[in-house]
Amino acid sequence: MATRPTFSSKAAWAALGVESGEETDEEVVDETPASQPESASESTAKPSKSALKKQKALARADKRQQEKLARAAAKAQAAAAAKAGTDDAKLPLQPVAQTQPAPQLEQIQRAVVEPANVEDPEKLFVKELVPDASEPAAAKRANGSAHSTEANGSASHSLAAEPEIAPFPLPPVYRSPPAAETKPPAPTTSEKEPLARRNDIENPPEQKRQQQQPPSEDVEKAKKKSSFLTRTLWTFIMIGGFITLLLLGHVYMIMLVMLCQTLVYREVTALFSLKRKDVGEGSARGRDPWSKTLNWYFFAVTNYFLYGESIIYYFKHVVFSNAQLTPFATNHRFVSFTLYLIGFVGFVLSLKRGYLKQQFGLFCWVHMTLLLIVVSSHFIVNNILEGLIWFWVPASLVICNDVFAYVWGITLGRTPLIKLSPKKTVEGFVGAFFSTIIFGLLWGTYFMRFDYMICPMSDLGVTAWSGLLHCTPNPVFVWRDWQMPAPLSVFLSTFLGHQVTTIPYAPYQFHLLVMSCFASLVAPFGGFFASGFKRAFDIKDFGHSIPGHGGMTDRMDCQFLMGVFTYVYYSSLIRDNHVTVGSILQTIVSGLTLTEQLELMADLKRYLESQGVTVHL
């Protein structure tokens, strides 16, 4: 005799008419969940944490769906019962389960049949399993047909009483048609087939395969060509703008350097995003509100100090001859240090828990950026004030080396130069070296003929067309003759057909060789340094301010190193140090009292009158 399930009463079980050795579909359904976990745990390995999380999520979703369907079915049943009256037996069950696939129906059926989800199993399933106790065979056939329909993928079942609907009376079992008469759901096939045919018409299989294939070589060549044209176009635009600002005067070149410095500082400091670890990146509350303010405050104070020093040094005759500007000049360094202390105190006061490590990291980051960028820009501005040629020619050498390295690299490049920059090749590096030396000698020799290029700045209103800038040239720009040895003179005279004994040269040409070698051999390492920087932060470019070239930092990485070298080289080996009116005036104003200054003026007047010069005071 088959055992009675735990969810049914004795009377209900007897009414089913189950003989000894027989098992109904309900018994199979009820026994399966109890036996599966044991066999699964014995035969298979322990699932991973991610798999358990997914299973739990799916179970929660199924439970929510079941509860939703149960509530909808109960509301529909209650509304239909209230409208139709007392004849609940004729009310058809809403085929809610038609929207569920067969595997989910089995899960819902197991969840409904389990005693843990039913408050009173004996009262809940007696009406459903035994609609009429006098016809047990019909009920058995109905149950068998329902189970066979579910096995074939039908959208109906006989035990689809939804959980937790005790307050409402349960309807009788929904009798599905026999398995032979069951047909697959027509709407699903009728909706999918036209879509599939339409997709095949719009996108044939061959076209789909072509779309899935990687881009061909023609597409890659087109992209490279477009990139090359964009890069070349903007290269000429930058060179043209550079030359235009050069002709407009020293002030415009200084403004250009300050603009580039500001953009580079913004791009580099933006790499250090100050956020808390426990706050998402998109939350504004995760940022320190004072970090950006302090960044730009230190930037402004550093520029005030450095460019103030340059103005005082190169415009002494203007600053110290003006009573309003004299306090600024004499107390400039003390004022600059006071401003820095204000920023330092503000930084300490802005320290907060949760930001401490990031804030101190940003503090170090900002000072490193100020040292490498703002100080380098200060030296470049000093080169402009010493003479445009000390800025124009070194910058041109770096640009030339970059262009020739690119040209030689794409034509002959085969051997990688350095891992930090995979596109750099040995052939491009060597070809750019010789090309830059030849270009530097010709380029520098041409521009050393103009006073506008070699004279230090003395008037802010000077342009290339004004013709007002004149000076005694530095000795390195004066042409000289080199006396050749006799054997070399005889050889050249015979070879050229006329007498040759001397060769004209200018010392500046030897300095051009040194600067060309530096621009070709050392300055590129500024670019390699920037490449390593980008690899460290996993970025391709520092920005997108220049189409085809990336950000401003990608173009100025070598220029900063070249500018610092030029300033140190010029101030150590080339600058002609002599006494100027500005230096004497600085000594008088800062070192003599008012009485001593009047005495000096009287003595100077007597001296000039003794020389026959009339002085009117």
C-alpha positions, 0 to 999 in steps of 0.5 A, spaced: 500 500 500 502 506 498 504 511 503 499 517 504 503 524 503 503 528 509 499 534 506 492 530 505 488 527 510 486 520 511 479 521 507 482 524 502 487 519 500 482 514 500 478 517 495 483 517 490 483 510 490 490 509 489 492 501 489 498 498 492 504 499 488 501 505 484 504 512 485 501 518 482 504 524 479 503 528 485 507 523 489 513 524 484 512 531 484 512 531 492 518 526 493 523 529 488 525 535 492 526 531 498 531 526 494 534 531 490 538 535 495 541 529 498 543 526 491 546 533 488 550 534 495 553 527 494 554 527 486 556 534 485 562 538 488 560 544 492 558 550 488 562 557 489 560 563 492 558 566 486 553 561 484 550 561 490 549 568 490 546 567 483 541 561 485 539 566 491 537 571 487 533 567 482 530 564 488 528 571 490 525 573 484 521 567 483 518 568 490 516 575 488 513 573 481 509 567 485 507 572 490 505 577 485 501 572 480 498 569 487 495 576 488 493 578 481 489 571 481 486 572 488 483 579 486 481 576 479 477 570 483 474 575 488 472 580 483 469 574 478 465 571 484 462 577 487 460 579 480 457 572 478 454 570 485 455 563 488 456 559 482 464 558 484 464 552 480 463 555 473 468 560 474 474 558 470 481 559 473 485 565 470 491 561 466 496 565 469 501 560 468 501 561 461 506 566 461 511 561 465 515 556 462 515 549 464 521 549 468 518 555 472 512 551 473 515 545 476 518 550 481 512 553 483 508 547 483 513 544 488 513 551 492 506 550 493 506 543 494 511 543 500 508 543 507 512 549 509 509 554 504 501 552 506 498 554 513 493 548 513 494 543 507 488 538 509 484 544 508 487 547 502 488 541 497 482 537 499 477 541 494 483 541 489 485 534 489 478 531 490 472 536 486 467 530 487 469 524 491 464 519 487 469 520 481 476 518 483 478 515 476 476 522 473 480 526 478 486 521 477 485 522 469 485 529 470 491 529 474 495 525 469 493 529 463 495 535 467 502 532 469 503 530 461 501 537 459 507 540 463 512 535 461 510 537 454 512 544 455 504 546 456 502 553 459 497 550 464 497 545 470 493 542 475 496 544 482 497 551 480 494 554 487 498 560 489 501 561 496 499 565 501 491 566 499 488 563 505 483 569 506 480 567 499 476 561 497 480 556 492 477 555 486 476 548 483 482 544 479 483 547 472 482 541 467 486 542 461 485 538 455 488 532 454 496 531 452 494 529 445 490 535 444 495 540 447 498 545 442 504 549 443 503 556 444 501 559 438 503 567 439 510 565 441 512 562 434 507 567 430 511 573 433 518 570 433 518 567 426 516 574 422 521 577 426 527 572 424 524 572 417 525 580 417 532 580 420 534 575 415 531 580 409 534 586 412 541 583 414 542 577 410 547 571 413 553 573 409 552 580 411 552 578 418 558 575 418 561 580 415 559 585 420 562 580 425 569 580 422 574 585 424 576 591 420 580 589 414 586 592 412 583 598 408 579 600 414 586 600 418 589 604 412 584 609 412 584 610 419 592 611 419 591 616 413 586 620 417 590 621 423 596 623 419 592 628 415 589 631 422 596 631 425 599 634 420 594 640 419 594 641 426 602 641 426 602 647 421 596 651 425 601 651 431 607 653 427 603 658 424 600 661 430 607 660 433 610 665 428 605 670 428 605 671 436 613 671 435 612 677 430 607 681 435 613 681 440 615 679 447 609 680 451 605 675 446 610 670 447 610 670 454 603 670 454 603 664 450 608 660 455 603 662 461 597 659 457 601 653 456 603 652 463 596 653 465 594 648 461 599 643 463 598 644 470 591 643 470 592 636 466 597 634 470 594 635 477 587 632 474 590 626 474 590 626 482 583 625 483 582 626 491 576 621 493 575 617 499 575 610 498 568 608 501 565 613 497 563 612 489 567 616 484 560 619 482 558 622 488 560 629 490 560 628 497 566 624 496 571 630 494 575 634 499 572 641 497 578 645 498 583 641 494 582 644 487 582 651 491 589 650 494 592 647 488 590 653 484 592 658 490 599 655 490 600 655 483 598 663 483 603 664 489 608 661 485 607 665 479 607 671 483 614 670 486 617 667 480 615 672 475 616 678 480 623 676 480 624 676 473 620 683 472 625 686 478 631 683 474 630 685 467 626 692 468 630 695 474 630 702 471 623 702 471 621 699 477 626 702 482 625 709 478 617 709 480 616 711 488 610 706 488 613 700 485 619 701 489 616 697 496 614 692 491 621 691 489 624 691 495 619 687 499 617 682 494 620 675 497 617 677 504 611 678 501 611 671 497 613 667 503 607 670 507 602 668 501 605 661 501 605 661 509 597 663 508 596 657 503 600 652 508 596 654 514 590 653 510 592 646 507 593 644 515 586 647 517 583 643 511 585 636 513 579 631 515 579 624 517 578 620 511 582 624 507 588 625 510 593 620 506 589 623 499 590 630 502 598 629 503 599 625 497 596 631 493 600 636 497 606 633 494 603 632 487 602 639 487 609 641 489 612 636 484 608 639 479 610 646 480 617 644 480 617 641 474 612 645 470 612 652 473 619 653 475 621 651 468 616 656 465 619 661 469 626 659 465 623 659 458 620 666 460 627 669 462 630 666 455 625 670 452 627 676 456 634 675 454 633 675 447 627 671 442 633 667 439 634 663 445 627 661 445 625 661 438 631 657 436 631 651 441 623 650 441 624 650 433 630 644 434 625 640 439 619 641 434 624 639 428 627 633 432 620 630 433 617 631 426 623 628 423 623 622 428 616 621 426 618 621 418 624 617 419 620 612 423 614 611 419 619 610 413 625 606 415 623 604 422 623 597 424 627 596 431 623 599 437 627 604 441 624 604 448 619 600 451 615 606 454 614 608 447 613 603 443 612 607 436 619 610 437 624 606 433 632 607 433 632 608 425 627 614 427 632 617 433 638 616 429 635 620 423 632 625 427 639 626 430 643 628 423 637 632 421 636 636 427 644 638 427 643 640 419 637 644 421 639 647 427 646 650 423 642 653 418 636 655 422 640 659 427 645 662 422 639 665 419 636 668 425 642 671 428 642 676 423 636 680 426 637 685 432 629 683 433 631 676 435 638 677 439 637 683 443 634 683 450 627 686 451 627 693 453 621 696 451 614 692 452 611 695 445 616 693 440 614 688 434 618 685 428 615 691 424 617 697 429 624 697 428 625 700 435 630 694 438 637 696 437 643 694 441 650 692 442 650 684 440 653 679 444 660 677 442 657 670 440 653 673 434 659 677 431 662 674 425 670 672 425 675 669 420 678 662 422 685 662 419 686 655 415 692 651 416 697 651 409 695 644 407 688 645 408 688 652 404 692 649 398 687 643 398 681 647 398 684 653 393 685 647 388 679 644 389 674 650 388 679 654 383 680 660 387 684 662 393 681 660 400 685 662 406 680 663 411 673 661 413 668 665 416 664 663 422 660 665 429 661 662 436 654 662 436 654 656 431 658 652 436 653 653 441 648 651 435 651 644 435 651 643 442 643 645 443 642 641 437 645 635 440 641 636 446 635 637 443 636 630 439 639 626 444 636 628 451 630 632 450 626 626 447 627 623 454 622 628 457 617 625 452 619 618 454 618 621 462 611 623 460 610 616 456 611 613 463 607 617 466 601 615 462 603 608 462 602 609 470 595 612 470 593 607 464 591 613 459 593 614 452 594 622 452 594 627 458 588 631 454 584 632 448 586 640 447 590 639 440 586 634 435 591 629 433 596 631 438 593 629 445 593 634 450 598 640 451 602 636 456 604 631 450 607 637 446 610 641 451 614 635 455 620 636 451 620 643 451 620 644 458 627 640 459 630 644 453 628 651 456 631 649 462 637 647 459 638 653 454 637 658 460 642 654 464 647 654 458 646 661 456 647 664 463 653 660 465 657 660 458 654 666 454 651 671 458 655 678 457 655 680 465 656 688 465 654 694 469 647 696 467 643 703 469 638 698 472 643 695 477 646 701 479 639 704 480 637 698 484 644 699 489 642 706 490 635 705 492 636 699 496 643 701 499 643 708 500 639 713 505 635 719 502 641 724 505 646 719 501 642 719 495 641 727 495 649 727 496 650 722 490 646 727 486 650 733 487 656 730 486 654 727 480 651 734 477 658 737 479 662 731 475 657 732 469 658 740 469 666 739 469 665 735 463 661 740 459 654 737 460 649 742 463 644 739 468 638 742 469 635 739 476 
